[in-house]
Amino acid sequence: MTSQEHSYYASFGSRFGTPDDHKSLIDKAHELGILVLMDIVHSHASNNVLDGLNMFDGTDGHYFHTGSRRHHSMWDSRLFNYGSWDVLRYLLSNARWWLEEYKFDGYIFDGVTSIMYIHHGL
């Protein structure tokens, strides 16, 4: 089982336990000498407006691109605007939080081609 399947995700629910269960799983892995990497998705975010960042402040473009660059057609999701300092600070603080709170050892970045290329690597 991957570690991320043990996590709680507000948009998707919990598959195998609570946040404290996940912390315990990571602690046990560390006791066994196993490094734990998190598959982190900073390339896009859910369209969900009820419990996600989309329209978080009531505007369409606080964290995301607007216009033709706002949407990833293959993933049906919003695309972060990396030209915004607020976005960069948010994503970096998010990455740091997971390291400090859950004690992950590092990351696997999902969707990197979408971060690197305007055409999203399609």
Residue pairs with C-beta under 8 A, 6 or more apart in sequence:
1 16
2 39
3 22
3 25
3 26
3 29
3 36
3 37
3 38
4 38
4 39
5 15
5 16
6 15
6 16
6 17
6 21
6 22
6 25
7 14
7 15
7 19
7 22
8 14
8 17
8 18
8 19
8 22
10 51
10 52
11 46
11 48
11 51
11 52
17 25
22 102
23 101
23 102
23 103
26 36
26 102
26 103
26 104
27 103
29 35
29 36
30 36
30 103
35 105
35 106
36 103
36 104
36 105
37 104
37 105
37 106
37 107
37 108
38 98
38 102
38 104
38 106
38 107
38 108
39 107
39 108
39 110
40 95
40 98
40 107
40 108
40 109
40 110
41 110
41 111
42 80
42 91
42 94
42 95
42 109
42 115
43 79
43 80
43 109
43 110
43 111
43 112
43 114
43 115
44 72
44 75
44 77
44 78
44 79
44 80
44 111
44 114
45 52
45 53
45 54
45 63
45 64
45 77
45 78
45 80
46 52
46 53
46 54
46 77
46 78
47 54
47 76
47 77
47 78
48 54
49 55
53 63
53 64
53 78
54 64
54 78
56 62
56 63
60 66
60 70
61 70
61 81
62 86
63 78
63 80
63 81
63 84
63 86
63 87
63 90
64 70
64 78
64 79
64 80
64 81
65 78
65 79
65 80
65 81
69 79
69 118
70 78
70 79
71 77
71 78
71 79
72 78
72 79
72 114
72 120
74 120
74 122
75 111
75 114
79 114
79 120
80 87
80 91
81 87
82 88
82 115
95 107
98 104
98 107
109 115
113 120
113 121
114 120
114 121
